Amino acid sequence: MQLLRLFRTTTFRLALIYLLLFLAAVLPLLGFIYWSSLMLLERQTDETLASEVAGLEELYRTSQLAGLIEAVTTRANRADGGLYLLARPDGTPLAGNLKRWPGPRDEPQGRISFDYRPKDGGEIRPARGEYFLLTGGVWLLVGQDVSQLRRIEGLILQALGVALAATLCLGIVGGIVTSRRMIQRLEAINHTTRDIMAGDLGRRVALKGSGDELDQLAENLNAMLDQIERLMVAMKEVSANIAHDLRTPLNRLRSRIEVALISLDEGGESASVLERTLEETDQILTTFNALLSIARLEAGTVASRRETLSLAETAAAVVELYEPLAEERDVRLVCEVSGPGHMTGDKDLLSQAIANLLDNAIKFSPQGGTVRVSVAPSREPQTVEIGVSDDGPGIPEADRDRVRGRFVRLEASRNQPGSGLGLSLVAAVAQIHEGRFVLEAAHRTQPPGLLARLVFPSLP
């Protein structure tokens, strides 16, 4: 799998392209070297044969047929690889070390390539020869065993093939090594960006100090992350400060409204207006309290109250609390538990997260729908999860990451009560417990519903 990933990298593809271009330039050169070597060897053989033919032809002119037969017989008995055949017009041998004429005689003079078997037996060997017609109708063939030449040709071809294979292997290995180095550096950048995406805004991409393109990219990324972190911190501080500064005056306002309500007659118009004002004030205070809770959770300033607890018992207590609301909305509330789900965590924060999920599920479920709460060991080892599912419209897959942000509400009209901070608080609770908050469709049918899963490390 890792090797396949290397092959898909741009660096390896560039190295492969350069290698192919190099081979495209070298292959014609190697072919020319091979062809030149063959031509040189064959030319040397042809020159040797031409010299032999010229000598025998001169001997025939001076010594006639008898002298030529003697010379051919003498030379045929030498063990130098020379092949000779003196034949009558019908091809019957007169002298030489070939048993028969090896090929056609279309022209009075020419060159032929043929195979022959030595007189002492053995395997068939290749040969190259030159023949011509003497006066009197006698044919003379002078040849040369070229088996050694063929072996040399094979060695040259083998050497060129080895050189080509070595070049190809070195190019591929070089591409793999270069790609691995590039992947390691890119993987370091990807690892850092994944940590940043997970919420660790303090991480930065490490520099190698080489000053190359990747170092320049890392510097630009770090500068961008510094700016983003400053903006994020400023935004969170502003929202937290606003919530903190306004909570005290709002609490005073609420107290005064309650005092005013005591002095008014119940059922009157003024009392009704003050009651609605009190409800709106409570909603504002709830929003500010949620903002402050999220800010403290993300900043890590919440006092640690971790204890060993049963996630099943915590969930059951929250479900019992929301049963009247579910009954009022005509929603069936079901709690399914598979094991106690022991873990270490803050019971109040976990209860708040489960309550937010239950409140959303009941709010968006249709009448007669079912909200299901389940606690069971997760598919991942050493983890436990709680799931809250409903039969509502669900959340489109493209928006499931976005709804974790503050004040994000998919309902454009905003007719449903709420501040858009519930899922943001759930995500913050999951983060401080080193868990995961996952949103997915509850059903494959329409409406798809929503399944919210909180996955936490469990105790053995």
One Martini backbone bead per residue (centre of mass of N, CA, C, O) as a GRO file, in nm:
protein
  460
    1MET     BB    1   0.059   0.062  -0.021
    2GLN     BB    2   0.304   0.251   0.004
    3LEU     BB    3   0.407   0.203  -0.285
    4LEU     BB    4   0.152   0.306  -0.428
    5ARG     BB    5   0.179   0.591  -0.314
    6LEU     BB    6   0.447   0.657  -0.450
    7PHE     BB    7   0.343   0.627  -0.749
    8ARG     BB    8   0.132   0.882  -0.705
    9THR     BB    9   0.341   1.083  -0.703
   10THR     BB   10   0.476   1.358  -0.849
   11THR     BB   11   0.776   1.293  -0.815
   12PHE     BB   12   0.771   1.013  -0.948
   13ARG     BB   13   0.655   1.105  -1.218
   14LEU     BB   14   0.888   1.293  -1.292
   15ALA     BB   15   1.109   1.078  -1.278
   16LEU     BB   16   0.978   0.901  -1.499
   17ILE     BB   17   0.986   1.108  -1.724
   18TYR     BB   18   1.293   1.149  -1.725
   19LEU     BB   19   1.357   0.854  -1.783
   20LEU     BB   20   1.207   0.834  -2.056
   21LEU     BB   21   1.369   1.057  -2.194
   22PHE     BB   22   1.642   0.919  -2.159
   23LEU     BB   23   1.567   0.660  -2.314
   24ALA     BB   24   1.489   0.803  -2.580
   25ALA     BB   25   1.794   0.896  -2.616
   26VAL     BB   26   1.954   0.617  -2.571
   27LEU     BB   27   1.839   0.398  -2.757
   28PRO     BB   28   1.954   0.498  -3.029
   29LEU     BB   29   2.248   0.480  -2.936
   30LEU     BB   30   2.252   0.176  -2.875
   31GLY     BB   31   2.165   0.090  -3.157
   32PHE     BB   32   2.408   0.213  -3.303
   33ILE     BB   33   2.625   0.049  -3.157
   34TYR     BB   34   2.524  -0.228  -3.241
   35TRP     BB   35   2.528  -0.184  -3.548
   36SER     BB   36   2.830  -0.104  -3.571
   37SER     BB   37   2.946  -0.365  -3.459
   38LEU     BB   38   2.831  -0.554  -3.672
   39MET     BB   39   2.950  -0.416  -3.923
   40LEU     BB   40   3.246  -0.454  -3.842
   41LEU     BB   41   3.251  -0.762  -3.825
   42GLU     BB   42   3.143  -0.819  -4.114
   43ARG     BB   43   3.359  -0.663  -4.264
   44GLN     BB   44   3.597  -0.834  -4.173
   45THR     BB   45   3.491  -1.096  -4.295
   46ASP     BB   46   3.465  -0.996  -4.590
   47GLU     BB   47   3.764  -0.922  -4.625
   48THR     BB   48   3.873  -1.205  -4.581
   49LEU     BB   49   3.717  -1.340  -4.811
   50ALA     BB   50   3.822  -1.161  -5.042
   51SER     BB   51   4.118  -1.243  -5.009
   52GLU     BB   52   4.081  -1.543  -5.061
   53VAL     BB   53   3.951  -1.524  -5.340
   54ALA     BB   54   4.179  -1.374  -5.482
   55GLY     BB   55   4.397  -1.591  -5.438
   56LEU     BB   56   4.248  -1.832  -5.579
   57GLU     BB   57   4.205  -1.696  -5.852
   58GLU     BB   58   4.505  -1.663  -5.914
   59LEU     BB   59   4.579  -1.962  -5.895
   60TYR     BB   60   4.395  -2.060  -6.125
   61ARG     BB   61   4.544  -1.899  -6.352
   62THR     BB   62   4.827  -2.048  -6.298
   63SER     BB   63   4.739  -2.371  -6.201
   64GLN     BB   64   4.469  -2.440  -6.228
   65LEU     BB   65   4.276  -2.694  -6.114
   66ALA     BB   66   4.490  -2.860  -5.964
   67GLY     BB   67   4.601  -2.631  -5.787
   68LEU     BB   68   4.327  -2.561  -5.656
   69ILE     BB   69   4.270  -2.832  -5.522
   70GLU     BB   70   4.520  -2.835  -5.343
   71ALA     BB   71   4.463  -2.567  -5.192
   72VAL     BB   72   4.182  -2.640  -5.080
   73THR     BB   73   4.269  -2.890  -4.924
   74THR     BB   74   4.473  -2.755  -4.741
   75ARG     BB   75   4.281  -2.536  -4.615
   76ALA     BB   76   4.057  -2.737  -4.511
   77ASN     BB   77   4.263  -2.874  -4.291
   78ARG     BB   78   4.241  -2.634  -4.132
   79ALA     BB   79   4.183  -2.492  -3.787
   80ASP     BB   80   4.034  -2.176  -3.869
   81GLY     BB   81   3.722  -2.182  -3.989
   82GLY     BB   82   3.748  -2.256  -4.278
   83LEU     BB   83   3.555  -2.262  -4.586
   84TYR     BB   84   3.541  -2.515  -4.854
   85LEU     BB   85   3.434  -2.527  -5.215
   86LEU     BB   86   3.472  -2.748  -5.496
   87ALA     BB   87   3.264  -2.750  -5.791
   88ARG     BB   88   3.072  -2.860  -6.012
   89PRO     BB   89   2.811  -2.765  -6.205
   90ASP     BB   90   2.621  -2.983  -6.032
   91GLY     BB   91   2.772  -2.977  -5.721
   92THR     BB   92   3.004  -3.161  -5.716
   93PRO     BB   93   3.258  -3.238  -5.526
   94LEU     BB   94   3.622  -3.186  -5.535
   95ALA     BB   95   3.673  -2.991  -5.278
   96GLY     BB   96   3.680  -2.980  -4.926
   97ASN     BB   97   3.469  -2.926  -4.607
   98LEU     BB   98   3.208  -2.966  -4.781
   99LYS     BB   99   2.949  -3.179  -4.881
  100ARG     BB  100   2.776  -2.930  -4.993
  101TRP     BB  101   2.587  -2.714  -5.140
  102PRO     BB  102   2.421  -2.458  -4.941
  103GLY     BB  103   2.298  -2.302  -5.204
  104PRO     BB  104   2.228  -2.086  -5.422
  105ARG     BB  105   2.310  -1.999  -5.795
  106ASP     BB  106   2.211  -1.719  -5.948
  107GLU     BB  107   2.497  -1.607  -5.954
  108PRO     BB  108   2.833  -1.585  -6.040
  109GLN     BB  109   2.825  -1.385  -5.786
  110GLY     BB  110   2.836  -1.404  -5.413
  111ARG     BB  111   2.648  -1.398  -5.102
  112ILE     BB  112   2.621  -1.617  -4.812
  113SER     BB  113   2.409  -1.768  -4.567
  114PHE     BB  114   2.480  -2.050  -4.350
  115ASP     BB  115   2.456  -2.390  -4.257
  116TYR     BB  116   2.663  -2.628  -4.074
  117ARG     BB  117   2.842  -2.941  -4.050
  118PRO     BB  118   3.088  -3.085  -3.929
  119LYS     BB  119   3.280  -3.359  -4.002
  120ASP     BB  120   3.299  -3.436  -3.677
  121GLY     BB  121   3.045  -3.311  -3.614
  122GLY     BB  122   2.800  -3.182  -3.432
  123GLU     BB  123   2.681  -2.885  -3.439
  124ILE     BB  124   2.522  -2.643  -3.588
  125ARG     BB  125   2.656  -2.377  -3.789
  126PRO     BB  126   2.737  -2.064  -3.870
  127ALA     BB  127   2.776  -1.894  -4.194
  128ARG     BB  128   2.996  -1.711  -4.426
  129GLY     BB  129   2.997  -1.643  -4.790
  130GLU     BB  130   3.184  -1.669  -5.108
  131TYR     BB  131   3.103  -1.680  -5.458
  132PHE     BB  132   3.217  -1.827  -5.780
  133LEU     BB  133   3.269  -1.844  -6.132
  134LEU     BB  134   3.459  -2.034  -6.323
  135THR     BB  135   3.627  -2.132  -6.563
  136GLY     BB  136   3.451  -2.424  -6.679
  137GLY     BB  137   3.210  -2.431  -6.442
  138VAL     BB  138   3.344  -2.375  -6.175
  139TRP     BB  139   3.289  -2.377  -5.823
  140LEU     BB  140   3.354  -2.130  -5.558
  141LEU     BB  141   3.377  -2.160  -5.192
  142VAL     BB  142   3.414  -1.910  -4.934
  143GLY     BB  143   3.427  -1.944  -4.579
  144GLN     BB  144   3.297  -1.857  -4.239
  145ASP     BB  145   3.292  -1.900  -3.916
  146VAL     BB  146   3.026  -1.721  -3.706
  147SER     BB  147   2.985  -1.808  -3.405
  148GLN     BB  148   3.164  -1.602  -3.263
  149LEU     BB  149   3.016  -1.357  -3.372
  150ARG     BB  150   2.742  -1.426  -3.241
  151ARG     BB  151   2.847  -1.414  -2.951
  152ILE     BB  152   2.933  -1.121  -2.959
  153GLU     BB  153   2.657  -1.011  -3.023
  154GLY     BB  154   2.522  -1.119  -2.763
  155LEU     BB  155   2.707  -0.967  -2.564
  156ILE     BB  156   2.635  -0.686  -2.658
  157LEU     BB  157   2.329  -0.711  -2.611
  158GLN     BB  158   2.353  -0.783  -2.311
  159ALA     BB  159   2.502  -0.529  -2.219
  160LEU     BB  160   2.285  -0.331  -2.312
  161GLY     BB  161   2.057  -0.454  -2.140
  162VAL     BB  162   2.191  -0.414  -1.865
  163ALA     BB  163   2.224  -0.109  -1.887
  164LEU     BB  164   1.923  -0.050  -1.921
  165ALA     BB  165   1.824  -0.187  -1.660
  166ALA     BB  166   1.999  -0.024  -1.466
  167THR     BB  167   1.884   0.250  -1.542
  168LEU     BB  168   1.593   0.185  -1.469
  169CYS     BB  169   1.639   0.107  -1.173
  170LEU     BB  170   1.776   0.368  -1.081
  171GLY     BB  171   1.540   0.551  -1.155
  172ILE     BB  172   1.327   0.418  -0.970
  173VAL     BB  173   1.483   0.436  -0.705
  174GLY     BB  174   1.520   0.740  -0.715
  175GLY     BB  175   1.217   0.805  -0.718
  176ILE     BB  176   1.149   0.667  -0.449
  177VAL     BB  177   1.340   0.823  -0.264
  178THR     BB  178   1.236   1.103  -0.334
  179SER     BB  179   0.938   1.046  -0.262
  180ARG     BB  180   0.980   0.972   0.034
  181ARG     BB  181   1.092   1.243   0.123
  182MET     BB  182   0.847   1.404   0.033
  183ILE     BB  183   0.633   1.251   0.199
  184GLN     BB  184   0.749   1.308   0.479
  185ARG     BB  185   0.711   1.614   0.462
  186LEU     BB  186   0.408   1.614   0.390
  187GLU     BB  187   0.317   1.447   0.636
  188ALA     BB  188   0.400   1.655   0.844
  189ILE     BB  189   0.205   1.870   0.741
  190ASN     BB  190  -0.056   1.699   0.763
  191HIS     BB  191  -0.037   1.638   1.065
  192THR     BB  192  -0.053   1.931   1.157
  193THR     BB  193  -0.325   2.002   1.019
  194ARG     BB  194  -0.491   1.790   1.171
  195ASP     BB  195  -0.443   1.906   1.453
  196ILE     BB  196  -0.567   2.180   1.389
  197MET     BB  197  -0.849   2.071   1.303
  198ALA     BB  198  -0.885   1.940   1.603
  199GLY     BB  199  -0.783   2.230   1.778
  200ASP     BB  200  -0.462   2.276   1.756
  201LEU     BB  201  -0.355   2.602   1.712
  202GLY     BB  202  -0.038   2.573   1.814
  203ARG     BB  203   0.050   2.440   1.573
  204ARG     BB  204   0.347   2.376   1.364
  205VAL     BB  205   0.552   2.378   1.099
  206ALA     BB  206   0.834   2.227   1.030
  207LEU     BB  207   1.169   2.313   0.971
  208LYS     BB  208   1.472   2.229   0.786
  209GLY     BB  209   1.663   2.475   0.659
  210SER     BB  210   1.688   2.469   0.328
  211GLY     BB  211   1.498   2.681   0.158
  212ASP     BB  212   1.286   2.552   0.013
  213GLU     BB  213   0.968   2.517  -0.096
  214LEU     BB  214   0.866   2.379   0.168
  215ASP     BB  215   0.970   2.595   0.362
  216GLN     BB  216   0.807   2.825   0.239
  217LEU     BB  217   0.535   2.694   0.287
  218ALA     BB  218   0.563   2.669   0.596
  219GLU     BB  219   0.591   2.971   0.654
  220ASN     BB  220   0.317   3.054   0.534
  221LEU     BB  221   0.144   2.872   0.713
  222ASN     BB  222   0.235   2.987   0.986
  223ALA     BB  223   0.145   3.277   0.933
  224MET     BB  224  -0.153   3.205   0.888
  225LEU     BB  225  -0.197   3.067   1.168
  226ASP     BB  226  -0.135   3.309   1.341
  227GLN     BB  227  -0.367   3.482   1.233
  228ILE     BB  228  -0.597   3.287   1.298
  229GLU     BB  229  -0.546   3.268   1.603
  230ARG     BB  230  -0.587   3.564   1.666
  231LEU     BB  231  -0.880   3.579   1.561
  232MET     BB  232  -1.000   3.355   1.737
  233VAL     BB  233  -0.927   3.469   2.012
  234ALA     BB  234  -1.069   3.739   1.974
  235MET     BB  235  -1.353   3.626   1.928
  236LYS     BB  236  -1.377   3.468   2.195
  237GLU     BB  237  -1.326   3.707   2.383
  238VAL     BB  238  -1.560   3.878   2.296
  239SER     BB  239  -1.791   3.679   2.360
  240ALA     BB  240  -1.710   3.631   2.656
  241ASN     BB  241  -1.717   3.927   2.753
  242ILE     BB  242  -2.005   3.985   2.681
  243ALA     BB  243  -2.133   3.763   2.853
  244HIS     BB  244  -2.007   3.856   3.123
  245ASP     BB  245  -2.101   4.162   3.124
  246LEU     BB  246  -2.423   4.089   3.079
  247ARG     BB  247  -2.511   3.895   3.303
  248THR     BB  248  -2.546   4.079   3.546
  249PRO     BB  249  -2.763   4.278   3.435
  250LEU     BB  250  -2.965   4.049   3.368
  251ASN     BB  251  -3.007   3.947   3.654
  252ARG     BB  252  -3.118   4.212   3.759
  253LEU     BB  253  -3.352   4.233   3.564
  254ARG     BB  254  -3.489   3.972   3.653
  255SER     BB  255  -3.536   4.049   3.946
  256ARG     BB  256  -3.715   4.298   3.887
  257ILE     BB  257  -3.936   4.146   3.738
  258GLU     BB  258  -4.016   3.965   3.975
  259VAL     BB  259  -4.093   4.195   4.163
  260ALA     BB  260  -4.309   4.316   3.977
  261LEU     BB  261  -4.492   4.061   3.967
  262ILE     BB  262  -4.572   4.055   4.269
  263SER     BB  263  -4.728   4.347   4.249
  264LEU     BB  264  -4.913   4.200   4.050
  265ASP     BB  265  -5.176   4.090   3.890
  266GLU     BB  266  -5.303   3.814   3.787
  267GLY     BB  267  -5.381   3.834   3.432
  268GLY     BB  268  -5.269   4.079   3.350
  269GLU     BB  269  -5.119   4.263   3.110
  270SER     BB  270  -4.859   4.336   3.261
  271ALA     BB  271  -4.792   4.051   3.359
  272SER     BB  272  -4.772   3.922   3.076
  273VAL     BB  273  -4.538   4.096   2.975
  274LEU     BB  274  -4.335   4.021   3.203
  275GLU     BB  275  -4.333   3.716   3.148
  276ARG     BB  276  -4.218   3.735   2.859
  277THR     BB  277  -3.966   3.890   2.946
  278LEU     BB  278  -3.858   3.665   3.131
  279GLU     BB  279  -3.824   3.451   2.912
  280GLU     BB  280  -3.625   3.611   2.734
  281THR     BB  281  -3.413   3.644   2.956
  282ASP     BB  282  -3.359   3.342   2.995
  283GLN     BB  283  -3.255   3.294   2.707
  284ILE     BB  284  -3.019   3.488   2.723
  285LEU     BB  285  -2.880   3.355   2.967
  286THR     BB  286  -2.843   3.079   2.835
  287THR     BB  287  -2.660   3.178   2.610
  288PHE     BB  288  -2.436   3.301   2.789
  289ASN     BB  289  -2.373   3.043   2.948
  290ALA     BB  290  -2.288   2.879   2.702
  291LEU     BB  291  -2.059   3.059   2.611
  292LEU     BB  292  -1.892   3.036   2.872
  293SER     BB  293  -1.862   2.729   2.870
  294ILE     BB  294  -1.716   2.703   2.601
  295ALA     BB  295  -1.478   2.889   2.663
  296ARG     BB  296  -1.375   2.724   2.909
  297LEU     BB  297  -1.336   2.455   2.766
  298GLU     BB  298  -1.139   2.557   2.540
  299ALA     BB  299  -0.935   2.690   2.761
  300GLY     BB  300  -0.919   2.501   3.032
  301THR     BB  301  -1.076   2.647   3.306
  302VAL     BB  302  -1.208   2.405   3.410
  303ALA     BB  303  -1.267   2.234   3.673
  304SER     BB  304  -1.165   1.933   3.787
  305ARG     BB  305  -1.427   1.651   3.805
  306ARG     BB  306  -1.312   1.371   3.794
  307GLU     BB  307  -1.462   1.041   3.748
  308THR     BB  308  -1.588   0.739   3.807
  309LEU     BB  309  -1.828   0.622   3.566
  310SER     BB  310  -2.158   0.565   3.436
  311LEU     BB  311  -2.293   0.616   3.134
  312ALA     BB  312  -2.564   0.473   3.174
  313GLU     BB  313  -2.660   0.626   3.427
  314THR     BB  314  -2.640   0.910   3.313
  315ALA     BB  315  -2.839   0.867   3.079
  316ALA     BB  316  -3.083   0.773   3.246
  317ALA     BB  317  -3.121   1.035   3.403
  318VAL     BB  318  -3.177   1.217   3.157
  319VAL     BB  319  -3.414   1.062   3.038
  320GLU     BB  320  -3.599   1.096   3.285
  321LEU     BB  321  -3.606   1.410   3.260
  322TYR     BB  322  -3.732   1.396   2.941
  323GLU     BB  323  -4.006   1.243   2.945
  324PRO     BB  324  -4.217   1.471   2.968
  325LEU     BB  325  -4.140   1.616   2.701
  326ALA     BB  326  -4.196   1.373   2.517
  327GLU     BB  327  -4.493   1.337   2.595
  328GLU     BB  328  -4.584   1.624   2.508
  329ARG     BB  329  -4.472   1.564   2.196
  330ASP     BB  330  -4.526   1.268   2.111
  331VAL     BB  331  -4.257   1.103   2.207
  332ARG     BB  332  -4.059   0.828   2.191
  333LEU     BB  333  -3.860   0.705   2.467
  334VAL     BB  334  -3.547   0.526   2.435
  335CYS     BB  335  -3.345   0.296   2.639
  336GLU     BB  336  -3.023   0.147   2.558
  337VAL     BB  337  -2.827  -0.109   2.730
  338SER     BB  338  -2.466  -0.229   2.701
  339GLY     BB  339  -2.359  -0.181   2.969
  340PRO     BB  340  -2.205   0.054   3.178
  341GLY     BB  341  -1.970   0.235   3.078
  342HIS     BB  342  -1.686   0.289   3.187
  343MET     BB  343  -1.544   0.607   3.303
  344THR     BB  344  -1.368   0.918   3.276
  345GLY     BB  345  -1.542   1.208   3.422
  346ASP     BB  346  -1.775   1.470   3.389
  347LYS     BB  347  -2.093   1.449   3.485
  348ASP     BB  348  -2.214   1.728   3.422
  349LEU     BB  349  -2.109   1.759   3.130
  350LEU     BB  350  -2.232   1.496   3.019
  351SER     BB  351  -2.523   1.568   3.087
  352GLN     BB  352  -2.534   1.823   2.913
  353ALA     BB  353  -2.475   1.684   2.641
  354ILE     BB  354  -2.714   1.485   2.646
  355ALA     BB  355  -2.933   1.701   2.677
  356ASN     BB  356  -2.883   1.846   2.409
  357LEU     BB  357  -2.943   1.599   2.228
  358LEU     BB  358  -3.230   1.546   2.335
  359ASP     BB  359  -3.354   1.820   2.273
  360ASN     BB  360  -3.313   1.806   1.968
  361ALA     BB  361  -3.456   1.537   1.908
  362ILE     BB  362  -3.738   1.622   2.018
  363LYS     BB  363  -3.776   1.887   1.854
  364PHE     BB  364  -3.736   1.727   1.551
  365SER     BB  365  -3.954   1.534   1.608
  366PRO     BB  366  -4.223   1.385   1.528
  367GLN     BB  367  -4.517   1.285   1.575
  368GLY     BB  368  -4.462   0.953   1.681
  369GLY     BB  369  -4.181   0.938   1.732
  370THR     BB  370  -3.829   0.834   1.786
  371VAL     BB  371  -3.610   0.828   2.068
  372ARG     BB  372  -3.274   0.698   2.084
  373VAL     BB  373  -3.087   0.558   2.357
  374SER     BB  374  -2.738   0.449   2.356
  375VAL     BB  375  -2.526   0.207   2.535
  376ALA     BB  376  -2.199   0.104   2.415
  377PRO     BB  377  -1.964  -0.054   2.277
  378SER     BB  378  -1.742   0.017   2.057
  379ARG     BB  379  -1.577  -0.065   1.762
  380GLU     BB  380  -1.360   0.039   1.922
  381PRO     BB  381  -1.112  -0.006   2.123
  382GLN     BB  382  -1.150   0.111   2.437
  383THR     BB  383  -1.465   0.198   2.396
  384VAL     BB  384  -1.742   0.427   2.441
  385GLU     BB  385  -2.095   0.482   2.354
  386ILE     BB  386  -2.330   0.741   2.273
  387GLY     BB  387  -2.664   0.739   2.132
  388VAL     BB  388  -2.870   0.978   1.938
  389SER     BB  389  -3.189   0.924   1.792
  390ASP     BB  390  -3.404   1.016   1.511
  391ASP     BB  391  -3.700   1.116   1.285
  392GLY     BB  392  -3.600   1.348   1.141
  393PRO     BB  393  -3.448   1.541   0.887
  394GLY     BB  394  -3.176   1.611   0.959
  395ILE     BB  395  -2.833   1.637   0.827
  396PRO     BB  396  -2.646   1.733   0.601
  397GLU     BB  397  -2.335   1.631   0.522
  398ALA     BB  398  -2.217   1.923   0.453
  399ASP     BB  399  -2.320   2.034   0.766
  400ARG     BB  400  -2.189   1.860   1.009
  401ASP     BB  401  -1.945   2.050   1.075
  402ARG     BB  402  -2.082   2.334   1.098
  403VAL     BB  403  -2.283   2.278   1.352
  404ARG     BB  404  -2.045   2.304   1.573
  405GLY     BB  405  -2.074   2.585   1.571
  406ARG     BB  406  -2.147   2.896   1.649
  407PHE     BB  407  -2.474   2.989   1.577
  408VAL     BB  408  -2.565   2.735   1.418
  409ARG     BB  409  -2.845   2.735   1.181
  410LEU     BB  410  -3.040   2.564   0.942
  411GLU     BB  411  -3.277   2.746   1.015
  412ALA     BB  412  -3.360   3.026   0.854
  413SER     BB  413  -3.614   3.129   1.027
  414ARG     BB  414  -3.590   3.067   1.341
  415ASN     BB  415  -3.853   2.936   1.494
  416GLN     BB  416  -3.694   2.774   1.666
  417PRO     BB  417  -3.579   2.720   1.956
  418GLY     BB  418  -3.264   2.873   2.009
  419SER     BB  419  -2.890   2.939   1.962
  420GLY     BB  420  -2.664   2.734   1.834
  421LEU     BB  421  -2.489   2.586   2.101
  422GLY     BB  422  -2.529   2.284   2.165
  423LEU     BB  423  -2.318   2.135   1.973
  424SER     BB  424  -2.075   2.301   2.066
  425LEU     BB  425  -2.079   2.191   2.356
  426VAL     BB  426  -2.050   1.892   2.286
  427ALA     BB  427  -1.774   1.920   2.144
  428ALA     BB  428  -1.623   2.030   2.396
  429VAL     BB  429  -1.672   1.785   2.579
  430ALA     BB  430  -1.535   1.577   2.396
  431GLN     BB  431  -1.253   1.708   2.393
  432ILE     BB  432  -1.188   1.700   2.711
  433HIS     BB  433  -1.241   1.365   2.687
  434GLU     BB  434  -1.103   1.247   2.430
  435GLY     BB  435  -1.321   1.253   2.210
  436ARG     BB  436  -1.604   1.191   1.985
  437PHE     BB  437  -1.807   1.372   1.740
  438VAL     BB  438  -2.083   1.220   1.566
  439LEU     BB  439  -2.251   1.264   1.249
  440GLU     BB  440  -2.548   1.085   1.126
  441ALA     BB  441  -2.750   0.882   0.980
  442ALA     BB  442  -3.018   0.682   1.101
  443HIS     BB  443  -3.136   0.637   0.806
  444ARG     BB  444  -3.209   0.523   0.470
  445THR     BB  445  -3.457   0.669   0.486
  446GLN     BB  446  -3.740   0.877   0.463
  447PRO     BB  447  -3.639   1.030   0.691
  448PRO     BB  448  -3.308   1.008   0.818
  449GLY     BB  449  -3.227   1.155   1.043
  450LEU     BB  450  -3.033   1.144   1.361
  451LEU     BB  451  -2.694   1.051   1.464
  452ALA     BB  452  -2.546   1.092   1.783
  453ARG     BB  453  -2.198   1.045   1.865
  454LEU     BB  454  -2.023   0.944   2.166
  455VAL     BB  455  -1.671   0.888   2.203
  456PHE     BB  456  -1.498   0.709   2.463
  457PRO     BB  457  -1.283   0.627   2.685
  458SER     BB  458  -1.240   0.326   2.852
  459LEU     BB  459  -1.262   0.103   3.102
  460PRO     BB  460  -1.167  -0.224   3.185
   0.00000   0.00000   0.00000
